[in-house]
Amino acid sequence: MTSNSVIHKDSQIGKNVKIGSFCTIGANVSIDDNCIIHNNVVIDGNVKIKNNVEIFPFVSIGSIPQDLKYSGEKTKIFIDENCKIREFVTINLGTKGGGGLTKIGKNCLLMVGTHIAHDCIVGNDIIFANHSTLAGHVIIENNVVVGALSAIHQFSRIGEGAMIGGMSGVTADVIPFSTVMGNRAKLSGLNLVGLKRNNFDKNEITELRKVFKYIFFSENKTLNDRILEIKKKKLNLIYCRFNSKLS
């Protein structure tokens, strides 16, 4: 730790934590072992950071939410282990109305300029490319990639294994293992690259393609009817379990 950083005496700093110059660490901040905090980082508010997290210069974590309803209530941020948080990322505290928690899962990469708003719940193994933006109350399930300069509307839910193309404007839920792109973002197909990376075998991918095509690109019956028909066939697919605004 350098002498020109301001680290509150009540903060909790673990073993082998490196803190660079001109950082500010608040009273209610807890940082676990083997973390690296580079120069010019501000961590304030009620923030818990787990092991092996690396935070790059000019990051702000724990500032109050950009929500006019926020009235100073005690809320928090939780960042799980092995995350990398690059320059100019901002992560806001939760709000009372949204459950009081903003959470980042394990093994996430937040590239330059990513913004995580109040009450967002981010799963494990997520990649946010440069200047990705989450509005409040967004839920992102595991193994999602968010393309650069994309924005996700408040209260949206992004399903497991989805890929959001760069410069997309997402205003509704995104189906698991799918690819969406555009402004406004539209469904464009299965995320085949993501499926292969997550060790789905050839037969599983073939079945997913069949079901995907039937549910989303068939003109027979309504969307709800097609989903119910797939359920009746007892195919244990995450599409049928996903509680989407599309249904």
N, C-alpha and C positions, 0 to 999 in steps of 0.2 A: 504494500500500500504506500502511496506517495503522500508526502506531507501537505501537498496543495489540493487535496480532495477534502470535502466536508462529509464526514461519516458520523452520523448521530450516535451518541454513546449508548442508546437503547436498541440500536439495530443489532441483529444477530448475524454474524459472519462466520461461516464454517472454516474448515481446514483447507489450506493450500488455495485460498481465493486470492486472485490478483486483481487489484483495482488501480487503474491508471490515473493520470493527472486530471484535475479539474472536474471530478465527479461529485455528485451530491447523492448521498444515501440517507433516506429518512428514518425516523424513529421506529416505524412499524414495518420495516423491511427485514425479511429473513432470507439469507442467501446460503445455500448448502455448499458442500465441499467441491473443490476443484473447478470452480467457476472462474471465468475471465471476464472482467469488466474493463473495456478499453477506455481511452480518454473521453472526457466530455459527455458522460452519460448521467442522466437524472433518473433515479428510482425513488419514488415517493409514494405516500399512501400505504395501505395495507397490502403488501406484496410478498408472496412466497415464491422463491425460485429454487428449484431442486438441483441436483448434482449435474456437473459437467455442462453447464449452459455458458455459451460465449456471446457477449453483447458488445457490439461494435460502436464506434463513436457517434455521438449526436442522437442517441436513442432516448426516448422519453417513455417511461413505464410508470403507471400509477397516477397520472393526472386525472382530474375530475372529468366525468363524462360530458360530452357535448349534447346534453339533453336538458332542455329548459325546465323539466319537471324535477331535476335533481335538486335536493335541498340540504345537502351536506350529510346525509345519512352515512353510516359506516358500511362500506362495501369493500370488496377485495379482488385481487388478481392472483391466479395460480399459474405458474409456468413449470411444466414437468421437465424431466431430465433430458439431456443431450440435444437441446435446441440451439440453433444458431440464429441470432437476431442481428441483421445487418444495419448499416447506417440509416439514420433518419426514420426508423420505425417508431410508430406511436401505438401504445396499448393503453386504453382507458379503463378506469374502474367500472364496476357494475353499478346498477341502480336498484333501489328497493323494489320497484315495480317489475324488474326483470329477474329477480332472484338474488341479486346482490353479488354476483360472481362473473368475472370474465376469466376464461380458462383456455390455456394452450396445452395440448397434449405432448407426448414424448416424440423426440426425433423430428421436430419440425424445423423447416428452413423458411425464415421470413426475410426475403430479399429487400433491397434498398427501397425505402419509402412506403413500405406496407403499413396500412392502418387497420387496427383491430378495435372496433368500437365497443361500447358498453354492453355487457351481458352476452357477448359472443361465446360460444362453446366450440372449441376447435379440437378435433380428434388427434390421433397419432399419425406420424409419417406424412405430414402435409407439406406441400411446397407452395409458397406464395411467391410468384415472380414479381419483378420490380413494380412498385406503385400499385399493388393490389389493394382494394378497399373493401372492408366489410362494414356495413351499417349495423345498427344495434340489433341484438337478439338473434343474430344469424347462428345456425348450427351447421357445422361441417363435420361429416363423419370421416372415418379413417381413409388414408391413402388417396387423398384428393390432390389434384394439381390445379392451381388457379393461375391463369395466364397473366402476363404483364398488362398493366393499365386497365384491368377489369374491375368492375364494381358490382357488389351484390347487395340487393335491396334488403331492408330490415325485415326480420321475421322469416326470411327464406331458410330453407334447409337443403343442404347439398349432400346427396347420397354417397355412400362408400364407393371409392374407386372411380369417381367421376373426373372428367377433365373439362375445364372451362377455358375456351380459347382466348387468346390475347385480345384486349380491347373490347371485351364483351360487357354488355349491360344485362345483368341477371335480375329479373323481377318476379320470379316464381321458383318453386322447388325444382331441384334437378334430380332426375332418376339415377339410382346407383349404376355404376359401370358404364355410364353414357358419356358422350361428348356433346357439348353445346357451344355455340359461338354466335356472335353477331350482336347488334344493338337494335332492338332487343334480342337477347339470346334465344336461339331456337335449337331444338333437338336435331342433331345431325347424324347420330349413329352410336354404335357401341364403342367404348374406349378399349379397343383391341390391344393397344400397347400396354395399357394399365393392367388388363387381365393377364397378359403374359408375364408381366413383371411380378404379379402377385400369385404366380404359380398355378393358374387355372390350366387344366390340361385340355387337349384338343377336343375331346368329347364334350366337356363342360362348355367350352366356348361355342361349339356347334349348337348345343341345345339352347344356350342363351340367345344366340342369333335368331333361332327359329321363334322363340317366345317373344323376343324383342320386336321382330318384324310383325308378328301377329298382333301384339298389343298396340303398337304405336303407328304402324303403317298399313293396317288393314281398314277397309271401309265397311266391314261387316259389323252390324250392331253398334252399340255405344262403347266408349272406353270402359265404363264400369262393367258392362256385360262381358266384354272380352276378358277383363281381369278375373271376374267371377268364374268364367268358363275355365280359365287356366287353373284357378284354385280347385275347382271340382276334379280336375285331372290329377290333383295331389302332387303337382310339381313343386318341390320345396325351393322356390326361387325368391330371392330378396325383393324383386320387383313387386310381388304380390303382398309383401309385408310392409312395403314402404308407404307411410301415411302421407301422401302427396296432395298438394293443392290441385293437381291435375285430375284427381278423382272426386 
